[in-house]
Amino acid sequence: MLTETTKAKGLADLPPVKSDSLLELIALCNADPRPEKIDVGVGVFRDDQGKTPILKVMKEAEQRLLDTQQTKSYLGSAGDKRFTELLRPILLGEHADDDRIAGLQTPGGCGALRLGFELIATVNREARVLVGTPTWPNHPPIIKAVGLSAVEYPYYERGQGAIRFDDMLAALRSAAPGDVALLHGCCHNPTGADLDEEQWRQVRDAVIDRGLIPLVDIAYQGFGRGLEEDAYGVRLMLESCDDVIIAQSCDKNFSCYRDRVGSLWIKTGSKEATATAMAHVFQRAREMWSMPPDHGAAAAHIILEDPALHERWLVELAGMRDRINAVRQRIAAADPRLAFIGRQFGMFSMLPLSKDQVLKLREDHAIYMADSGRFNVVGMSDEQIGRFTTAVVAALNG
Ligand SMILES: Cc1ncc(COP(=O)(O)O)c(C=O)c1O
């Protein structure tokens, strides 16, 4: 007979899980009946009407896909290989022809990050991951899930809207060979504070001096300065380092969030070593999801393959970028204390507000943002911007 102590654990013995604060925020906002509510917590692009439309080129490509797709047979762990080939020049630029770089399609940027860290854990369980804080809240759990440890350093000074670059360099310089430098390629989430080119070069020098492996997470290429400009850090690392890992997402720049379109890229010092690394990557992918979902990447493939659609994608992408930057300028002009927002990039910035002030904005003005003060600059419609800035400035005035 089983005693109390030997009784096997059942599913009912699972401990509670701390819920995701951003998902909680979305639920709270959805439940708020006030029609004037402003949701700047969610991380998706919204247009001047406050909508997240499907890109016109995406709709057209999806129609073509529907009309022409002959089979839904398996594609294999690499996913749509032609899609990855078409991404090469966009992401890798002048390194597109380097045969030491290989990529595969993944389920979004999340899948790419998970797979990249799995590869690190496969080669070196002792490697630590240097993470500048604040960072995207899903980075630490992904690192932990593969059994690696994260070493956090302060990346950003919230009140000043500035990068704590000396702290960043000091942290990288004190890391051990083989440790991983997790870097945001562009449009830093949650701060919007991107490294400038000189800072990227200094980071590159520290990475080389200490023998670190850069893992660049680039989820917003084209949302900051431009498609080419936003890839500066990725390409600098490729130019300078033997081992580089890039986790890429198309979910934002093709506005196909739920379709889960991304890719992982591996560079080593030789074509042969890259082939071996990719064999491990395929093995890990096979264990986790076997192969990525096809639909979004198949549609992106059609867009990138067709010169006319490709061109129209660039125009629609520029439209999203222009709106992000125009809203940034409007918010920045509202008060000198918000001027830093006009110098930052991508969808997110952090307001120098306390948790109580954030809660008060929620209660008094139905403005929903993360407790940290992180907000999505294009979470609101054009019409809501004035009310948002007035409420935020009043909160800053205390
Ligand atoms: C910094 C960063 N990396 C990766 C991702 C993952 O993107 P995806 O939705 O493609 O998984 C996100 C999404 O919000 C992000 O902000």
The ligand as a Tripos MOL2 file, in Angstrom:
@<TRIPOS>MOLECULE
LIG
   16    16     1     0     0
SMALL
NO_CHARGES

@<TRIPOS>ATOM
      1 C1         12.7760   41.8250  -28.1170 C.3       1 LIG1
      2 C2         11.8760   40.7720  -28.6450 C.ar      1 LIG1
      3 N1         12.3900   39.6240  -29.0790 N.ar      1 LIG1
      4 C3         11.6280   38.6470  -29.5780 C.ar      1 LIG1
      5 C4         10.2670   38.7850  -29.6480 C.ar      1 LIG1
      6 C5          9.4660   37.6010  -30.1650 C.3       1 LIG1
      7 O1          8.7610   37.8550  -31.2810 O.3       1 LIG1
      8 P1          7.7400   36.7800  -31.8800 P.3       1 LIG1
      9 O2          6.3860   37.3180  -31.6290 O.co2     1 LIG1
     10 O3          8.1040   36.7120  -33.3060 O.co2     1 LIG1
     11 O4          7.9830   35.4950  -31.1780 O.co2     1 LIG1
     12 C6          9.6660   39.9570  -29.2060 C.ar      1 LIG1
     13 C7          8.2100   40.1040  -29.2540 C.2       1 LIG1
     14 O5          7.6030   40.9100  -28.6450 O.2       1 LIG1
     15 C8         10.5010   40.9890  -28.6990 C.ar      1 LIG1
     16 O6          9.9940   42.1380  -28.2710 O.3       1 LIG1
@<TRIPOS>BOND
     1     1     2 1
     2     2     3 ar
     3     2    15 ar
     4     3     4 ar
     5     4     5 ar
     6     5     6 1
     7     5    12 ar
     8     6     7 1
     9     7     8 1
    10     8     9 2
    11     8    10 1
    12     8    11 1
    13    12    13 1
    14    12    15 ar
    15    13    14 2
    16    15    16 1
@<TRIPOS>SUBSTRUCTURE
     1 LIG1         1 GROUP 0 **** ****
